[in-house]
Amino acid sequence: MQFTYVLPGWEGFAADGRVLRDAMSRQHGLRVPTSCYYLIDAGYTNCEGFLASFRGQKYHLNEWRQGHRPRNDEKLFNLRHVSTRNVIERCFGLIKIR
C-alpha cells in the first residue's frame, strides 16, 4: 500500500482524463515503467501502460466470495482487477483519514 505519485491541487469535479494528462505532461510527472501497468477504472480507455476492466462484464465481489466462479476469462480478469483496485481504494481511505 504505497503511492508512487501524488498530484495535489485539482478540484474534485475535474475530469479524470484531464488530471491524468496533466500528470503525464509535467517535467517530473507520472511515468509508467516499461513492462508495467497502472490499473484504471472504466472511465478511462486502455492504452499503453494502463489497464481498465472489460466493459459489459459484471463483477460483484460479494458473489465471488460466496463461492461463485467466473465463467469466462473476461470475468476472471475483472475479478482480479477489482480485487486489486480495492487495495487502491483502501489507500485513498487511509489518506483521507490522515
C-alpha positions as CSV (number, residue, x, y, z in Angstrom):
1,M,0.0,0.0,0.0
2,Q,2.4,2.6,-1.3
3,F,1.9,5.6,-3.5
4,T,4.3,6.1,-6.4
5,Y,3.0,9.5,-7.5
6,V,0.6,12.1,-6.0
7,L,-0.6,15.2,-7.8
8,P,-2.5,17.5,-5.4
9,G,-4.3,20.7,-6.2
10,W,-7.0,19.6,-8.6
11,E,-10.7,20.3,-7.8
12,G,-12.8,17.2,-7.0
13,F,-15.0,17.7,-10.1
14,A,-12.1,17.8,-12.6
15,A,-12.3,15.2,-15.3
16,D,-10.1,12.2,-14.5
17,G,-8.6,12.2,-18.0
18,R,-7.7,15.8,-17.8
19,V,-5.9,15.2,-14.5
20,L,-4.1,12.2,-15.9
21,R,-2.9,14.1,-19.0
22,D,-1.6,16.9,-16.8
23,A,0.2,14.5,-14.5
24,M,1.9,12.8,-17.5
25,S,2.8,16.1,-19.2
26,R,4.8,17.6,-16.3
27,Q,8.6,17.5,-16.4
28,H,8.8,15.2,-13.3
29,G,5.3,13.8,-13.9
30,L,3.8,10.4,-13.8
31,R,5.8,7.8,-15.8
32,V,4.8,4.2,-16.4
33,P,7.8,1.9,-16.0
34,T,8.5,-0.4,-19.0
35,S,6.5,-3.7,-18.9
36,C,4.3,-2.3,-16.1
37,Y,0.7,-1.2,-16.0
38,Y,-1.4,1.0,-13.8
39,L,-5.0,-0.1,-13.1
40,I,-7.6,2.4,-14.2
41,D,-11.4,2.4,-13.9
42,A,-13.8,2.1,-16.7
43,G,-13.9,5.9,-17.1
44,Y,-10.6,5.7,-19.0
45,T,-9.6,3.7,-22.1
46,N,-6.9,1.1,-22.3
47,C,-3.7,2.4,-23.6
48,E,0.0,1.7,-23.2
49,G,0.7,1.3,-19.5
50,F,-2.9,1.5,-18.4
51,L,-5.4,-1.4,-17.9
52,A,-9.1,-1.0,-17.5
53,S,-11.6,-3.7,-16.8
54,F,-13.7,-5.3,-19.5
55,R,-16.8,-3.4,-20.2
56,G,-20.1,-5.3,-20.2
57,Q,-18.8,-7.9,-17.7
58,K,-20.5,-7.6,-14.3
59,Y,-18.3,-8.3,-11.4
60,H,-19.5,-8.3,-7.8
61,L,-17.0,-9.3,-5.2
62,N,-19.7,-10.4,-2.8
63,E,-20.9,-13.1,-5.2
64,W,-17.4,-14.4,-5.8
65,R,-16.8,-14.5,-2.0
66,Q,-19.8,-16.7,-1.7
67,G,-18.2,-19.4,-3.9
68,H,-19.4,-18.4,-7.4
69,R,-16.7,-18.7,-10.0
70,P,-16.1,-16.5,-13.1
71,R,-17.5,-18.1,-16.2
72,N,-15.0,-16.8,-18.7
73,D,-11.6,-15.1,-19.0
74,E,-13.0,-11.6,-19.1
75,K,-14.9,-12.1,-15.8
76,L,-11.8,-13.7,-14.2
77,F,-9.8,-10.7,-15.3
78,N,-12.4,-8.3,-13.9
79,L,-12.4,-10.2,-10.6
80,R,-8.6,-9.8,-10.3
81,H,-8.8,-6.2,-11.5
82,V,-11.5,-5.2,-8.9
83,S,-9.7,-7.1,-6.1
84,T,-6.6,-5.1,-6.7
85,R,-8.5,-1.9,-7.1
86,N,-9.9,-2.4,-3.7
87,V,-6.4,-2.2,-2.2
88,I,-6.1,1.2,-4.1
89,E,-9.4,2.4,-2.6
90,R,-8.2,1.5,0.9
91,C,-5.1,3.5,0.4
92,F,-7.2,6.6,-0.6
93,G,-9.3,6.0,2.5
94,L,-6.1,6.0,4.7
95,I,-5.0,9.3,3.2
96,K,-8.4,10.8,3.8
97,I,-8.3,9.8,7.5
98,R,-4.9,11.5,7.9
